Amino acid sequence: MTDNVVVVGSGYAGAGAVKAFEEAVQPGEAELTWISDTDYHLVLHEAHRCVRDPTVESKITIPVEEIKDSRTEFREARVTGLDADARELELDDGETVPYDYCLLAVGTRTAFYGIDGLQEHSLTLKSLEDAREINRTVSEAADAATADDAAEVVVGGAGLSGIQTAGEIAELRDERGANLNVTLVEGLDEIFPGNDPEIQGKLRKYLENADVEIETGEFISEVDAETVYVGGGEDEPPTEMEYDVLIWTGGITGRDEFAGADVEKDERSNRVHADATFQTSDERVFAIGDTALVEQGEDNVAPPTAQAAWQAAEVAGENLARQVRGAPLKSWTHDDKGTLISVGERAVAHDVVGMPISTFGGLPAVFLKKFVAVRWIAQVSSVGRAVGAWTDM
């Protein structure tokens, strides 16, 4: 009897795993069903480009029909639950999809850490719709600004997403000649926390040259409809920052869809535990990408990055095929190839494999960032689509 394999999610992990499984499985060995709530793959690490220019969305959205093999069945639906005992996935329309093996690759949702008012009053950047909403809201604020009354945009969280978003908004402001202030707020002492001081310093320089104000060392403590409150305590009032647009990029947590699934999860983040083969506590359920905490040795897990997701996807897809035929599973170890971050039209590269300089900017960094994006597009779609996307990456 042919096994039924189901992959959930169309991000880097899901799309990459589908491609890898299709290449690894033999005709007739298994049937593959791919489920996602969008009928396209979003090149998420370039979604910030749409904050400035919504026309870029056609370059970073790849229809699933361009990605999958004709033998793979695709269903556009949102998975709302998993019953491991019954081996069924529950859909938002009430239907169920049976599986023999499934791979969860639905990504994460934004974490708000219980900060009063933050979720109600902030925008996030986790989808194409989010990017459109940020563009619309920032554009309206820029249009409403006057010479005597600047629009205030606050970006919370100075990780990769926050830095790139702030850079795009600064470019949008400059292109429109708008009176708009951009402030990047980070609770820890440095931007791009936990990384090498050399890249932190380079990014700070680029942001400051783009006229982005940087506030570090105090966490957002509360938000209302007009004000972000930063820091404060028993003997000290918080700093008040008025805003017209607030964007929050400060963290990730697991999706609610699998909160009740009978697989081991992290109590704090609700992300699914998986070993280095991507198998969870249920041998028929695999998890990958930001959905999972993938073991990488003692007390270490894979980073929640696009680079890690597409590296892992190749092994995860092959492992699904191996599981179907009863072969031993491969273990995966993340191989950090370096870091590439854009600040508007500029970019910073750090610890890129094969490069003689540890941290650099300029045209070489811009070229590398473009190359990585289009290489992924070519891998899951076509060289023609990748070439067409080059100028907008």
N, C-alpha and C positions, 0 to 999 in steps of 0.2 A: 504494500500500500504506500502511495506517495505521501511524504510528509508535507504539511502545510506550514510554511515559515512566514511570519508577519514582522515587518519593520514599521515602527511608529515614529514619524517625524521626518521632516524634509530639510533639516539644517545640514551643516557640514557632516555630522556623524551619520545621520540617516541617509542622505544622498550618497555619501561615500561608501557606506556599507552596502547599499543596494547595488552599486556598480561592482564592488568587490565580490559580492555573493554571485551575481550574474556571471562573472568571469570564472569563478571557482566551481560552480555547480555544473554537473553534466545534465543534458536534456533527459527529462523523465525522472531525475533523482528527487526533485522537490518542486512544489508550487510556491511562488512568492507573491504575497500581497503587501502592498505598500500603502500605508494610511497616513494622511496628513490633513491638517485643517486649512492648508493652502495648496493650490495646485501648481506651485512653483517653489523653487529653491531660492532663498535669499542669501546673497553674499554679504553676510551680516557685518563683517569687519570693515566693509565699505559703505554701510548704510548711512553713516554720518555725512557722506557726500550729498545725500538728498536733502539734508538740512539746509544747505545753501542753494542747491539746484535740483528741484524735483524731477527734471527730465532725465537725470542719471538713473532713475529707477528702472528704466528699460534695459540698462546695461548690467544691473546687478540682480535682476530677477530672471531665473531660467526655468521655463516650463518643464514640468516633470516629464512630459512626453519626449523632450529632447534628451532626457537623462536615462530613462529606463528602457529596458529591452521590451519588445512587443509581447513577450511571454509573461511579463510581470503585470499583475492586475493592480491598478491604482484606485483608491477610494478616497475622495475628499470628504473628510469627516473629522470630528474631534473625539478622541478617545477620552472617556470620562472615568474609566476604572478598569481594573484587572482582577479577575478571579483565577488565582493560580490553581486552585483545586479543580475547577471545571475546565481550565485551560481556555478561557474566553476573555476577550477584550470587549468592554462595554462602550458603545458609541452614544453621542449626544442625541441621536434620533431614536434611542431605545433599542436598536438592533445590537446583536452580539456577533463577534467574529471569532470563530474557533481557531486555535493554533496548536501545533505540535511543539514549535519553538518560536519565541518572539524576541525581538530586540527593541528595547526602549531607548529612543533617541529624541526626546521631545524638548531638550534644553531645560532652561530654568525660568523662573519669574524674578522680578525685582524684589529685593529685600528692603523693607522700610524700618526694621529694627524697633518697632513700637514708638517711633518718634511722633509725637502728637501733631496731627494735621498734615504730615508730610505726604502720605498717599493721596489724600483728598485734593491737595493743591499743586501737586507736581506732575510734570510730564516725564515719561521715560523713553528709552530708546532700545526697544527689544524687537521691533517689527517694522515693516514698511509703513504701516499706518501710523506708528509712532513718529517716524521721520517726517511724514507728511504733516502731522499735527504740529510738530515743532516748527517746521518751516512756515506754516500758516500763522501760528501764534506770534513767532518772532517777527515775521513780516508785518503783521498788523501793528505790533508794538513800535517797529521802526517807522511805519507810516504815520503813526499818531504822535511821534516825538516832535518836539519843536526845538528851536535854537536855545530856548531858555529852560526847557524841560526834557531832559534826556530819558530815554527808556532804559530800564534796568533789567538785565538778564542775569540770573544767578544759576550757575551750574554746580550742583553738589556732588562731590566725589572726584578726585583727581587721579583716577586710574586711567587706563588706556581709553575707555569710552568717553570719560569726562573731558580729558585733554583734547581728543579729536573733535568732540562736539563743540567745545569752546573755540577751537581754532576755526571751525567752519562758520560759526556765528560771527566771529570777528571779520572773516572774509566777506560774509553777506553784508555786514554793516559798512565795510569800506567800499564795496561795489555800489551800494545804494547811497553812499554819502550821508548816512543816517546818524543822528545824535543818539547813540546807543552805547551803554556801558556793559561790558561783559566781566563778570566776577566769577572766579573759580574758587570754591570753598572745599578744603580738605581738613578733616579732623586731626589727622596725624601731622607730624612736623614737616614732612616733605611731600611734594607731588610725586606721583608714580611710586607710592610707598613700597618699601621692601626691595627696591632695586638698586643697582650700582649708582653711587653718587655722581659718577661721570655722566650717565644718561639723564639723571634727574636734573643736573645743572644745565645740560644742553637744552632739555625741554623747557625749563624755566626761562632760559634766555629767549627761545623762540616765542614762547607765550608772551613774555613782556614786550618783545619787539612788535608783536601783533596787538599790543595795547590791551592785553587781558590782565586784569588785576587778580592777584593771587593772595588768598587768605588761608593760612595753615595754622595748625596747632590747637584749634578749638572745634568741637563737634557741633553740628546743628542740633539744637535741643527742642525746638518747637517751630511750627509754621502755622500762620493763619493766612487769610485771603490776600493780605498785602505785605506781610512782613516775615522775614526769616530771622529767627532768634538763634544766635550763635554763642555757645559757651554759657557762662553764668554759673552761679552756685548759691549756697546759703547766704554768703556775705557779699556777693557781687552780682549785679544784674547782668543779664545777657546783652551782647551787642545786637542792635537791631539793624537789619538790612532790608530796606523796602525793595520790592521787586514788581515788575510787570509780568515776567515769565520766569518760572522756576523749573529747572530740569534736574532730575535726580538719577544719578548713575552709580550710586554708592555700594551696591552689593547684589548678591544673588542668593536664591534659596530654591528648594525643590518645588515641583509643580504639585498642585492639589490633587490632580487626577489619580495619582498613585499613593496617596496618603493611606488608603485602606488596603492596599495590596499586601499580600502575605509574603513579602520579601524583606530582608533586613535593610533598614534605612538609618541614616544618622538622625538622632533625636532632635538635634538643634536645627539642622538645615532641611531635613526631610529628603535629602538626596540618597539615592539607592547605592548600597555597598556592592561593589563588584571586584572580583579578583583580577589578576593580570591577563586572564583569558576572556574577561568581560562577563563571565558567568556570575550570577547572583546566588543567594542562598537557595534558590530554586533552580535546579540544573536545566530547566527548560526555558528560563527567563534570563536574557542577557541585557546588559545596560552599558551605555557608552556616552561619551561627550559630557556636557554639563549636567545631564540627568544623573550621572553616576559619580561616585567617589571610587575611582579605579586605583587599586593598590599598586604602589610602586616601591616596594620594599618596606621595611619597618617604619611605621608612623608616617609614611609619605603617600600622597595620592597625586595623580596626574593634574596638571594645572587646567583651569577652565578656559582654555584658549582655542581659537580656530585652528592654530597649528597642531595642537595636541589632538583635536577632534579628527582632523583629516588624516593624520598619521594613524590614529587608532582605528579608523574606519576600514582601512585596508585589511588589517588583521581580523577585525570583528566580522567582516563579511566572509572572509575565508573560514573563520572558525565556525560560523553557522553552517557552511557547506561541510566542514569536517564533522560537525555534530550529527548532521543528517546521515552521513555514511559511516558513523561510528569510529572515526579516526581520532587520534590524540589531538588535543587543542594546542594551539600556539600561545605562548605568553608574549605580552607586549611590554616594551619599555620605551617611555617617551624619550625622544632625542631632541633636545633643544637646539634649533637651528639659528637662533638669534631673535632679536626684537626689532620691529619696524613700526614706527608711529608717525602719523602725519599731523602737522599743525597748519591747517589751511593748505596752501600750495607748497609748503615746505615739508621736510620729513627728517627724522632722526633714525639712524641704524645703530644697533649695539650688538656686539658679540656675534656677528653674522659669520657662519662657517665659511672658511676660505678667504676671508678678508683680512688684510694685514693690520688694519687699524681697528681698535676695539669700539670706538664711538665716533660717528661722523655724520655730517649732514650734507647739504648741497645736492647737486644733480645726481651723484651716485646713490644717495639714500632714496631720492625720489624715484629713480629708475628701479631700484631693487623692490620698493614697495609696489610699484606698478607691476613688475614682473611676477611677484608672488601672487598677486590677485588674478592676473590673466592666466597664469599657469593653472590655477585651480579651476577657472572657468573652462579652459581647454580640456582639463582632465574629466570634468563631469559633463561637458557639453561638446563643444567643437572648437577647433582652431579659429574658424571664421568668426564665431561669436567673441572669442577672446581678443582677436585683433580689433574688432569693432569697439570693444570696451576700453582699449588701452588709454585713450586720451582723457577719459573721465575717472580713471583710478588714481 
